Amino acid sequence: MPYTLPAAVGSRAPARALSIPAQLALLLAAHVLLWTWVGVASRSNFDTPGDMVEAYVWAQGWQWGYYKHPPLSAWVAGLWFLVVPESQWGYSLLAALNGAVGLLGLALLAREFLSRRWVLLVVAMASLNPGLTTLAMRFNANAILISSWPWAMCLFVRLMRHGRARDAIGCGLACALAMLGKYYSAVLLLTLLAAALWVPQWRRRLAKREAGFALAAFALVFAPHAVWLLTQAEGPLQYAEHAARVEPVGAGTIRALNFALAQCAFPAVALVAFRFALVGRGAWRGFAHAVVAPLTPRNEVVWLLAALPIVATMAATVVTGARTAAVWGLPIASGLALLAVVRAQGAGAALDLRRLWRVLAVVWLIVALAAPLWWMTRARVAHPSVTEPREELAQALDQTWRREWGTPLPWIAGTRALAASTAFYAASHPRYWSLWNAGVETPWVEDEDIVRQGALIVCDADDVACTERAGAWSAEVRTLTVAKEHAGWLFAPRSYRVYTIPPSQVRDFGDR
């Protein structure tokens, strides 16, 4: 039954029915607008570690992969900022749209198991999970999986059920994109394979030609990156190995349990909203079944799709000792939302869409009002994510170079997060090059270009390694002091060490 928009007070005009697809479109649009606003209002810098600006500067040199991760997050950022200005709102909009793409894929997946009314509840519940909201606003190799996993699952289920060639090709493409986002998506591929082997009808589908179409599409898209990966002496595999650390026995088990608990805790707010939308004699029973759904295995595809990624991640963490983080599970939120709704409906609960929309409106209002208050709270305690003058530093560096050389700043290096932020925020958008291991981190950059065109190196005052490396490039050093000014607040100034490589400087590179 379509939801009916009430007529205006005092009006005799009949209420208009809003179809379920229209309500879904409204929900997705509200999600994009709300979280774009949150991204702008709750922070005056991108994430402090610099993941978002790192993806941006990687896109300055298009590669089949980068030294930390596969290339998808960088590709998406690069394509996005070809048409959208480099700005706080531009990146926030990208992060919000990334979540909306995943929610749309989830809606199509849920449609394979539920009626349209219940699909709306699945999407609404997922849209309130931190995995698609607060945590997803830090656009990086974890967040990019939010948009690819639901589509891979959806097209896989369609392939297994209907055996259509277009679903097979789409499934292969979506799985390849997931792997190009982060190798953690191997958990997704194992989940899909396990589901296909578990269901007898699906197991027979694996011997059909459509399964070959899926494999071919996957190989076509992923093969160039695989070839690149195998040729790297210092690539993502080596980075992961170097990042690992020797830990006490049992540390992997503790991390595995923490990961599982985090995935169960993330949907807390969503479950509250979920309960308000359930009505009828089976409402509480349906809610109880939804809450314990991941812990109650059943011979059903939905449980496999939702729970196996958690189980597989836990097992891999214990066996390999991987440094598994809770944020790896951001894309798992979609499957858990679907499982909760399927269990609630199966337990006899009914759904009231009017109540759902009221709850969504209240949550959205609270979030919209809380965003600037959250910024102000961190401003009062002088949190670095608010007070650090990343944008102001970038503008000052750009202006300094223009005054001295009369041209836009061509190259920037130094402390990674500072240099990458300068590349993003500065009006000239200088190209980033790695001061640390240029041949591995920025292999598209030639030393001769740096010397011919000139560059600046910016180091945090406490970054001793940066200042030592910068001193090998230039003896021309100065201290640049800037302060963050935002929303009427002026924070304490911070000082940075800036090294200048003048254009056409001739140096002997043999010692580096």
N, C-alpha and C positions, 0 to 999 in steps of 0.2 A: 504493500500500500504506500503510495507516495506521500511524502511529508507535505503538509499544507502550511504555507506561509500565512500568518494571520493578517487580516485587513487592518488598515490604520484605524486608530481610535476615532469614532464619530463618522467613519465612512461606511456606506452601504454597499460598496463594491464587494463582490464575492471574492473569497480567498482564492489564490492561484496555487495549483498543485506544482510542486517542484519534484521532478523525476529523480530517481536514485542516481543515474549518471550525472545529472546536474548537481546533485548534492555532493557527489564525489568530486566533481570539478571545483565546487565551492570550497570543499575541505582542503584540497591540494593548493588552491590559490591562497587561502588563508594561511596555510602552513608556510608557503614561500614568503608571503608578506611579513608574517610575524617574526620568523627567524632571521630574515634580512634586517628587520628593525632591531632585533636582539643583538645581532652581530655588530651593528653600528653603535647602539646605545650603551652596550655593556663593556666596551673595551675601547681604549685609545691606541692600542698597538695590536698587531697580530700576536699569535702565541709566542711566548718568550723564547722557547727553544728555536723557533724560526722554521718550522716544517713548511708552513704555507709559502713563505717567500723563497724557501729552498726549491719547492716545486716550480715556482715562477722562473727562477734563474736557470734551472735545468732546462727549461723549455727554450732558453736562448740558444741552446745547441741541440738540435733535434737528433736523438740517438735511439737505437733499439733497446737501450737500457742504460742505467746509471749505477754508480758504484755502490749505492745502498739498496736500491729497489728497482723493480721493473718500471717501465716508462709511463704507464697509463695516467697517473695523477699529473705528471709533468705535461704530457700531451694535452690533457683536458685543460689545464691552466693556460698553456700556451695558446691554444685555439680560442679559449674564452677571451683572453685579453688582446686578441687581434681585433675584436669588435666592441669590447667594453673597456672603459677607461680604468687604468690601474688606480684603484681607490679602495677605501675601507668598505664602502657599500657594494662595490663591484665584486670583491671577494666574498663578502657575506651573502650576496645574491647567488653566487656560484655554489656555495656550500648548501644553501637552502634548496636550490634547484636539484642538486645532487640527491638530497633526501627525497624530494618530490618524485624524481624519476624512479627511485626505489619503491616508493609507496604505490606508484602506478603499476609497476611490475607485480607488487604484492596483491593488488586488487585483481589483476588478471589471474594470478595463481589461486587466490581464494575463490574465484568464480568457478574453478574446477571442482570445488567441494561444497560450496554454500550458495544460497540464493542471494540476490543482489542486496537485499536489506542487511543481511548478516555480513556481507562483504564490506559494507560501509563501516560496520562496527570493527572489523579487523583492521582496516586502514586507520580509523580513528584511534584505536588502542596503540597501534605501532607508532603513530605520529606523536604520542605522548611519552614514548620511551626515550631516555637520554641518549641511547644509541643512534637515534635519528634526530636529536635536537641539540642539547647542550654539547655533548661530546662530538657530534657531527660537524659543529661549526669550525672545528680545527681541521680544515681540509688537508688531508695527507693520504698516505698509502693505506691507512686503515679506513678512513672515511670513504674513499673511492669505492670500496667494496659494497657500501650500502646500496648503490645504484645497480650493481651488476648481479649480485647473488639472487635477488628475487626473480629477475628475468631469467636467469639460468635455470632456477627451479621450475618456474612456470613453463618454459618451453620444453624442459625435460618431461614434466608430467604430461603435457600435451602430446609429445612424441610417443611416450609410452602408452597413452590411452588411444590415440587416434592414428598414429603411424604415418603422419603426413610429412612429405619431404620438406616443406617450408618450416615446419617445427623442428625437424632434425637439423637443418642448416642453421636456424636461429639458435638452437641449443648449443651447437658447436661454437658459434661465434660468441655467445654470451659467456660460455665457460672459458674460452680463450681470453676474453676481456677481463674476466675475474682473475685469471692467472697473471695477466699483464698488470693487474693492479697490485697484487701482493702474492707471494708464493704460499702464504697461509691458505689461499683458496684451494690448495690440494685437499684440504679438509672437506671442502664442498664437493670436489670431484669424487672423493671416496664415499661421501654420503650418497650421492646420486647412484654410484655403482652398487653400493650395498642395497639401496632401495630397489634397483632394477633386478638384482639377484634374489631378493626376498620375495617379491610378488611373482607367482608362477606365470601369469600372462605377460608380465613385463620381461621376465627372463627369456621367454620365447622371442620377444621383440628384439632382443640383442642379436639374434641370428639373422634378422632381416636387413635388407639393403639400406633402409633408412638409418640404422645405426652406423653404417659405413659413411653415409652422408654427414652425420654429426662429427664423426672422427676426422673426416677429410676437411670439413670447415674449421675444426679446431686446429688441425695441423697447419692449414694454410695461413691462419692468422698468427699462431704462436711460433711457428718454425723460425722466422727471422730473428726473433728474440732468443730462441734456444741456441741458434748458431752463434749469435753474438755472445751469449753467456758462456759457451764452451771455449771461446777464444780469449776469455779474460783471465789474466793472471791475478788481478785484484778487482773482482767484481762483487756482486751481491752475496754470493756464496761465501767468499772469503771474508767479506765484511761481517756476515753473521757469525762466522767461526771466530773471528778476532773479538767480536763483541761478547762472546760467551765468556763466562768466568767460572773458575772452580769453586764449588759451594759445598757445604756440609751435606752428608747423606740425609736424604729426606726432604731437601729443599724443593726438589721437583714436585714431590707429593703435596707439599704445602701450597706451592704456586697453583697446582692443578685444582686443589680444593678452593682456593681463593678465586680462581677464574670461574668455577661453577657457581659459587655463591654470588659473585658479582652479576652474572647473567640472570640469576633468579631475583636479585635485589633491584636491578635496573627498572623493571616494570612496575614498581610499587605504586607510583602515582597513576599510571595507566590502569592498574587493576581497580583502584578506587573509582575512577571514572567509569570503568567497565561495569562495576557493580551497580551504579546508579542507572545504567541503561537497561539492566535486566529487570523484568517484571514477571508477575504471575506466581503461581504456587511453587514452581521449580526454580525461582530466582536464586535463593541462597544455595540450593543444592548445585545449581549450575555454576555459581561463583566458586564454591568449594572445589568442584571438579576442575575448574579452570586453573585455580591456584596450584593444585598438586599435579597438574597434567604432565609436566616434564619428568616427574618422579614415578609416574604410573605407566609403565610401558604397556602398549597394546599392539596387537597385530594390525596396525594401520599405517598407511603411507605418511599421513600428516605427522605422527609422532616421530617416524624415522627422519623426516626432513627437518624437524625442529630440534630434536634431542641428539641425534647422532653427531652433529658438529661439536656439541659440548663434550660428549663422551670421547670422540676421537681426539679432540684437543687435550683433554685431561690425560688420555693414554699416552699421547706423543710427548707431553710434558714430563710425565713420570719416567718414560723410557729414555728419552734423549736429554733430559735436564734443560730443555729449552727455556729461555727467559720469557715465558709467556706472560703477557700483560692483559689485564681485563679489557682494555680497549681493542684488542684483537677481535673481540666478539661483537663489535658493533653490528655487523650484518645479521647476526643470529636473532636480533630482536624481531625481525619480520616473521620468521618461522614460529617463534614462541607466541606471537599474537594470534596467528592463524590457529595454532593448536589450542589455545585457550578458548577461542570462540567456538571451534568445532566441539570441544568437550562440553561447553556450557549449553549449546543447542541440543546436543545429544542427551543431556541430563534433564531436559524438559523446560528450560528457561525460555521466556518470551522476551521480545525486544521492543522497547519504546524509543523510536527515533527522536521524538520531541525531547525526551529527557536526555538523550545523548547530546543533542545540540545545545541544550541548556548547560550541561556540564562542560562541554567544549568551550562555550562562550565564556564561562566563569574562569576556566583554566587559562584561556588565551588572554583574558583581561589581566589576570594576576601576573602572568609572565611579562606582558607588555609593560605593566607598571613597575615590575620588579627589576627590569633590565637597567634603567638608569640609576635605580637605587643601589643595585649591586656595584655599578661603577663607582658611585659616590662612597660606598662603604670601603672599597679598596683604596679609593683616593685618600680617605681620612687616615688610613694606616700606612699610606705611602707604599703601596704594593708595587713592585717593579713593572708588572704587566700594565699598570696604569701610568706610572710616573716616568718610565724610561722614554727619552725623547727621540724615538726612532725616526719619525717623520721629520722632525725639526733638524736632526743631524743630517739626514739626506739632503734637505734643502740647503743647509749651510755648506756642505761639501760641494754641492753643485754650483752654488754661487761663488764660492772661493775659487774654484777652477775657472769659471767664466771670467772673473775679474782678472786673474793672472794670465790667462792664455787666450781669452776671447772666443773660445769654442765650447761646445757642450762637453761635459765630462765623458770621456770615452770608455774608461775601464775602472773597476773598483774591486778591491780585495781587502783581506784583513780578517778580523774575527768574523766567523761565518755568518752569524745572525745579523750583525751590524752591516756587513758588506752586502748581503742579499737584500736586506731592508732598504739600503740605499739604492740598489738597482731598481727596486719596486717603486719607492716613494719619490725619488728625484725626478725633476721635470724632464731631464734628458734621458732618463732610464739607461744609465751606463751598463755595459756588459760586465758580467761578473766573471772573475777568474779565481781559481783556488790558490791561495798562498801556501797551502800545505802539501798538496801532491797533485799538481796541475795535470800531469799526464794521466792520472786515474780519475780525479774528480771533475776536471773540465778539459777533456782531451781535445775538444774542438778549438782551444785557444793556443796560439803560437806565441812564444816569448818575443819573437821579432815584432809582432803587432803591438805588444805592450810597450816595447822600447820606442818604436816609431811614433806611436800616437800619444804615449804618456798615460799615466794612471795615478790614482790615489790609493793609499793603503790606510785603513782606519782600524785602530786597535782599541779595545777596551783597556782602560787604565790598569786593570788587574790581570790582563792577558799577557803574561811574560813571554810565552812561546811566540805569540804574534809579534811582539815588538822585536824579538831576536831575529825572526825571519824577515820582518820588514826592513831591519837595519842592513841586511845583506843586499837589499834592492836599492836603498836610498839612504843618504845621510841627511837629507833635507827633512827635518821633523819639526813639528809644531804641536802645541796643545790647543785643541778646539773645545770651547765650553758652550754648551747649549742647554736650554731648559724646555720642558714640556709645558705647553699652555693649551688647556682643553676645557671647554664648558665653563669658562670663567675662572678656572683654577690655574695658578702658576706654581709649578713644583720646583723643588730645589734643583739647581743646575748640576749637570754632570760633565766631566771632562774626558776627552778622548785624545789619543795620540794619533796624529795624521802625518803620513810620510808621502812625499811627492816624488814621482818619477816624471821629470819634464819630458816633453815630446822630443824624439830623436836623440835621446841619451844613449851613448854607446857603452856597453858593459860587457865584461867577460862572464859568460854563463857557465864556465867550466866548474866552478866551485859549488854550484847548486844542484 
